[in-house]
Amino acid sequence: MNDTPSTPEASGADRHSPGSGTKVRRLLPLTVWLCSDTSATAKTSGQSHGGGSAEGEYCPLHRRTVGHQLARHLITACTREGDLVAEAYTTSEATLAAAAGLGRRAVACVPDFPLARRIRARLDAALPHEVAALAAMRPCRPDQMARGLADHLGQVELVIAAPPPYRHDGQTRRASAGDHRCPVCRTGFWMNSQERFRSFMAAAWQVLRPGGRLAVITTARHEHGRLVDAAPRIIREAAGLRFRYVQHIIAVRVPVEGDTLVVQAEPRGLAELRDVRSRALPPVAKVHADVCLFTKPFPVGRDGDR
């Protein structure tokens, strides 16, 4: 497994070979990152104020939407100290804490006041005051990011987004009645349409500086007996806005011991265990997330993409 991203410049779509009119197809760089959030460095996302696990507060749909380790990987690979990191579809303090801890300025779109208050309390409890001060939140939806960050247009180095899963009809999956304790499910702004996701992508283009990166995190899932993978749609939306697709990252969510992935079944998953001879689909185990990494190109005639 490679823990270092491949060179973005070696990737991309078809390119013309020098001195000829033929196109040369190059494979997109693929990287595997270990992001299990089991180390001591992930304490900001692993402990609640009462000493319990913060993971247990979230429903399976919103658990580890980004995660501390994945946020650290992205921020370290795509930014430098002092750069500005923005997050949309924020569900926890993980990205803000990782950015602030690495000396980056960070701002997140959190339109729900109770969730924003919870995130701020966890940041203040986990980080020194001068470090927590590097992280801020704006009361705007993801599709309103350009308006909410109007004072930072064209200045953001990295935008991180983990949009909610959409059903095949374009609407957001709704939480089940048993997930009422989840701090994200209790909010209403996640029930967005696919059209709002398109608006978010356009807003991300506006806030990013030329050469800045957009990281969109998604996970394939089974729905009504079929596999649903949002990555192709995300890539098409990005291409329509002139983003350049530079890297695909597989973020492994579970610990690795030797050559074994350590997958722990939840109570819901244990209830779905069945005879190995059964023809029914086995219970779903979420072991990784897909990260599509894009860059906003420099204007024509400019070099210096770093």
C-alpha positions as CSV (number, residue, x, y, z in Angstrom):
1,M,0.0,0.0,0.0
2,N,1.3,3.4,-0.9
3,D,1.0,6.1,1.8
4,T,2.2,8.9,-0.4
5,P,0.1,10.4,-3.2
6,S,1.3,9.9,-6.7
7,T,2.4,12.9,-8.7
8,P,-0.7,14.7,-9.9
9,E,1.1,16.0,-13.0
10,A,1.6,12.4,-14.2
11,S,-2.1,11.9,-14.3
12,G,-5.0,13.1,-16.3
13,A,-7.0,12.5,-19.4
14,D,-5.8,12.0,-22.9
15,R,-2.9,14.2,-23.9
16,H,-1.2,14.9,-27.3
17,S,2.2,13.4,-27.6
18,P,4.9,15.9,-28.5
19,G,5.4,16.4,-32.2
20,S,2.5,14.4,-33.3
21,G,-1.3,14.6,-33.6
22,T,-1.9,11.4,-31.8
23,K,-3.3,11.1,-28.3
24,V,-1.6,9.3,-25.5
25,R,-3.8,7.8,-22.8
26,R,-2.3,7.9,-19.3
27,L,-3.7,6.1,-16.3
28,L,-5.0,8.2,-13.4
29,P,-2.7,7.8,-10.3
30,L,-4.3,5.5,-7.7
31,T,-3.2,5.8,-4.0
32,V,-4.2,3.8,-0.9
33,W,-4.2,5.6,2.4
34,L,-4.7,4.0,5.8
35,C,-7.3,6.1,7.6
36,S,-8.7,3.9,10.4
37,D,-8.6,6.6,13.1
38,T,-7.5,4.2,15.7
39,S,-4.3,5.9,16.7
40,A,-3.9,8.3,19.6
41,T,-3.6,11.2,17.2
42,A,-7.3,10.8,16.4
43,K,-8.4,11.5,20.0
44,T,-10.3,14.6,18.9
45,S,-12.7,12.5,16.9
46,G,-12.7,9.5,19.2
47,Q,-13.8,10.9,22.6
48,S,-16.9,12.6,23.6
49,H,-17.2,15.1,26.5
50,G,-18.6,12.4,28.7
51,G,-15.7,10.1,28.0
52,G,-17.6,7.8,25.7
53,S,-17.0,7.2,22.0
54,A,-18.1,10.0,19.6
55,E,-18.4,7.3,16.9
56,G,-21.3,5.8,18.8
57,E,-23.2,9.1,18.6
58,Y,-23.5,8.9,14.8
59,C,-25.7,6.7,12.7
60,P,-24.0,4.3,10.2
61,L,-24.8,6.8,7.4
62,H,-22.8,9.7,9.0
63,R,-20.2,7.8,11.0
64,R,-16.7,8.8,9.9
65,T,-17.9,10.9,7.1
66,V,-14.4,12.3,6.7
67,G,-12.4,11.2,9.7
68,H,-9.4,12.7,11.4
69,Q,-6.7,10.6,9.6
70,L,-8.2,11.1,6.1
71,A,-8.4,14.9,6.8
72,R,-4.7,14.9,7.9
73,H,-3.7,13.0,4.8
74,L,-5.5,15.4,2.5
75,I,-4.4,18.6,4.3
76,T,-0.7,17.4,4.5
77,A,-0.6,16.4,0.8
78,C,-2.5,19.4,-0.7
79,T,-1.6,22.4,1.5
80,R,1.2,24.2,3.3
81,E,1.3,25.8,6.7
82,G,-0.8,29.0,6.8
83,D,-3.0,27.9,3.8
84,L,-6.8,28.1,4.0
85,V,-8.9,24.9,4.1
86,A,-12.7,24.9,3.6
87,E,-15.1,22.1,4.3
88,A,-18.7,21.6,3.1
89,Y,-21.2,19.0,4.4
90,T,-19.5,19.2,7.8
91,T,-20.7,16.6,10.3
92,S,-18.0,16.7,13.0
93,E,-14.9,18.6,14.1
94,A,-12.5,16.2,12.5
95,T,-11.4,18.3,9.5
96,L,-11.3,21.6,11.5
97,A,-9.2,20.0,14.2
98,A,-6.8,18.3,11.8
99,A,-6.3,21.6,9.9
100,A,-5.8,23.7,13.0
101,G,-3.5,21.2,14.5
102,L,-1.3,21.3,11.3
103,G,-1.1,25.1,11.4
104,R,-3.7,25.7,8.6
105,R,-6.6,28.1,8.8
106,A,-9.9,26.3,8.4
107,V,-13.5,27.3,7.8
108,A,-16.5,25.0,7.6
109,C,-20.1,25.5,6.3
110,V,-22.4,24.5,9.2
111,P,-25.9,26.1,8.8
112,D,-27.4,24.2,11.8
113,F,-26.8,26.1,15.0
114,P,-27.0,23.2,17.5
115,L,-24.5,21.2,15.4
116,A,-22.2,24.2,15.1
117,R,-22.3,24.7,18.8
118,R,-21.5,21.0,19.4
119,I,-18.5,21.2,17.0
120,R,-17.2,24.3,18.6
121,A,-17.4,22.8,22.1
122,R,-15.5,19.7,21.0
123,L,-12.8,21.9,19.3
124,D,-12.4,24.0,22.4
125,A,-12.1,21.0,24.6
126,A,-9.6,19.2,22.4
127,L,-7.3,21.9,21.3
128,P,-5.4,24.8,22.9
129,H,-7.2,28.1,22.6
130,E,-4.7,29.6,20.2
131,V,-4.9,26.5,17.9
132,A,-8.7,26.2,18.1
133,A,-8.9,29.9,17.0
134,L,-7.6,28.9,13.6
135,A,-10.9,27.1,12.9
136,A,-14.1,28.9,12.1
137,M,-17.6,28.1,10.9
138,R,-20.0,30.0,8.7
139,P,-23.8,29.6,8.8
140,C,-24.3,28.6,5.2
141,R,-25.3,25.5,3.2
142,P,-22.7,23.9,1.0
143,D,-24.4,25.3,-2.1
144,Q,-24.1,28.8,-0.5
145,M,-20.3,28.4,0.1
146,A,-19.3,31.2,-2.3
147,R,-21.7,33.6,-0.5
148,G,-20.7,32.4,3.0
149,L,-17.0,32.7,2.2
150,A,-17.3,35.9,0.1
151,D,-14.3,37.4,1.9
152,H,-12.2,34.4,0.8
153,L,-13.1,34.0,-2.9
154,G,-10.2,32.7,-4.9
155,Q,-8.1,32.2,-1.8
156,V,-8.9,28.7,-0.6
157,E,-6.2,26.1,-1.1
158,L,-8.3,23.0,-0.4
159,V,-12.0,22.2,-0.3
160,I,-13.0,19.0,1.4
161,A,-16.6,17.6,0.9
162,A,-18.3,14.4,1.8
163,P,-21.8,14.9,0.3
164,P,-24.7,12.8,1.6
165,P,-25.6,9.7,-0.5
166,Y,-28.4,10.2,-3.0
167,R,-30.9,7.7,-4.1
168,H,-31.2,6.8,-7.7
169,D,-34.1,9.3,-8.0
170,G,-31.8,12.2,-7.0
171,Q,-33.0,12.7,-3.5
172,T,-31.0,12.3,-0.3
173,R,-31.4,9.1,1.7
174,R,-33.3,9.8,4.9
175,A,-32.2,8.5,8.2
176,S,-34.2,5.7,9.8
177,A,-36.3,6.2,13.0
178,G,-33.6,4.4,15.0
179,D,-31.0,7.1,14.1
180,H,-32.8,9.9,16.0
181,R,-29.8,10.3,18.4
182,C,-27.4,11.1,15.5
183,P,-26.5,14.8,15.7
184,V,-26.5,15.1,11.9
185,C,-29.8,13.3,11.4
186,R,-31.5,15.7,13.8
187,T,-30.7,18.5,11.4
188,G,-32.7,19.3,8.3
189,F,-30.2,20.8,5.9
190,W,-28.8,17.5,4.8
191,M,-32.0,16.7,2.9
192,N,-30.7,18.4,-0.2
193,S,-31.4,17.7,-3.8
194,Q,-28.8,16.7,-6.4
195,E,-29.2,20.1,-8.0
196,R,-27.8,21.7,-4.8
197,F,-24.8,19.4,-5.1
198,R,-24.2,20.9,-8.6
199,S,-24.5,24.4,-7.0
200,F,-21.9,23.4,-4.4
201,M,-19.4,22.3,-7.1
202,A,-19.8,25.7,-8.8
203,A,-19.3,27.4,-5.4
204,A,-16.2,25.4,-4.7
205,W,-14.8,26.6,-8.1
206,Q,-15.3,30.2,-7.0
207,V,-13.7,29.9,-3.6
208,L,-10.6,27.9,-4.7
209,R,-7.5,29.7,-5.9
210,P,-6.1,28.7,-9.3
211,G,-4.1,25.5,-8.6
212,G,-6.2,24.7,-5.5
213,R,-7.6,21.3,-4.8
214,L,-11.1,19.9,-4.4
215,A,-11.5,16.5,-2.6
216,V,-14.9,14.8,-2.8
217,I,-15.4,11.8,-0.6
218,T,-17.9,9.1,-1.4
219,T,-18.7,5.4,-0.8
220,A,-20.4,2.9,-3.1
221,R,-23.4,1.2,-1.6
222,H,-26.1,-1.4,-2.3
223,E,-29.6,0.0,-2.8
224,H,-32.6,-2.0,-3.8
225,G,-30.4,-4.9,-4.9
226,R,-28.1,-2.8,-7.1
227,L,-24.7,-1.2,-6.6
228,V,-24.8,2.6,-6.5
229,D,-21.5,4.4,-7.1
230,A,-21.6,8.2,-7.0
231,A,-18.0,8.7,-8.2
232,P,-18.8,8.7,-12.0
233,R,-21.5,11.4,-11.5
234,I,-19.1,13.5,-9.4
235,I,-16.4,13.3,-12.0
236,R,-18.9,14.3,-14.7
237,E,-20.1,17.3,-12.7
238,A,-16.5,18.4,-12.0
239,A,-15.5,18.0,-15.7
240,G,-18.4,20.2,-16.7
241,L,-17.0,23.0,-14.5
242,R,-13.5,22.6,-16.0
243,F,-12.0,20.9,-12.9
244,R,-9.1,18.6,-13.7
245,Y,-9.3,15.1,-12.2
246,V,-5.8,14.3,-10.9
247,Q,-6.0,11.5,-8.4
248,H,-8.2,8.7,-7.1
249,I,-7.6,7.7,-3.5
250,I,-8.8,4.7,-1.6
251,A,-9.1,5.6,2.0
252,V,-9.1,2.3,4.1
253,R,-11.3,2.9,7.1
254,V,-10.5,-0.3,9.1
255,P,-7.3,-1.3,10.8
256,V,-4.8,-3.5,9.0
257,E,-3.0,-6.3,10.9
258,G,-0.4,-7.9,8.6
259,D,-2.3,-8.8,5.5
260,T,-5.7,-8.8,7.1
261,L,-8.4,-6.1,7.2
262,V,-9.8,-6.0,10.7
263,V,-13.6,-5.6,10.2
264,Q,-15.8,-5.4,13.2
265,A,-19.5,-6.1,12.6
266,E,-22.1,-3.8,14.2
267,P,-25.1,-5.2,16.0
268,R,-27.2,-4.5,12.9
269,G,-24.6,-6.4,10.8
270,L,-24.5,-9.3,13.2
271,A,-28.3,-9.6,12.9
272,E,-27.8,-10.0,9.1
273,L,-25.3,-12.9,9.3
274,R,-26.6,-15.9,7.4
275,D,-25.6,-19.4,6.3
276,V,-22.7,-19.3,3.8
277,R,-24.7,-21.5,1.4
278,S,-27.4,-18.8,1.2
279,R,-27.8,-17.1,-2.1
280,A,-28.8,-13.8,-0.5
281,L,-26.3,-10.9,-0.4
282,P,-24.0,-10.9,2.6
283,P,-24.2,-8.0,5.1
284,V,-22.4,-4.9,3.8
285,A,-19.1,-4.0,5.5
286,K,-17.8,-0.5,4.9
287,V,-14.0,-0.8,4.8
288,H,-13.1,2.1,2.5
289,A,-14.1,5.4,1.0
290,D,-13.3,6.7,-2.4
291,V,-11.7,10.2,-2.7
292,C,-11.8,12.0,-6.0
293,L,-9.2,14.7,-6.1
294,F,-9.6,17.6,-8.6
295,T,-7.6,20.7,-9.2
296,K,-8.7,24.1,-10.5
297,P,-6.4,24.8,-13.4
298,F,-4.4,28.0,-13.8
299,P,-5.6,30.4,-16.5
300,V,-4.2,29.6,-20.0
301,G,-0.6,30.8,-20.3
302,R,0.2,30.5,-16.6
303,D,2.5,28.0,-15.0
304,G,3.5,27.3,-11.4
305,D,1.0,24.7,-10.3
306,R,2.5,23.5,-7.1
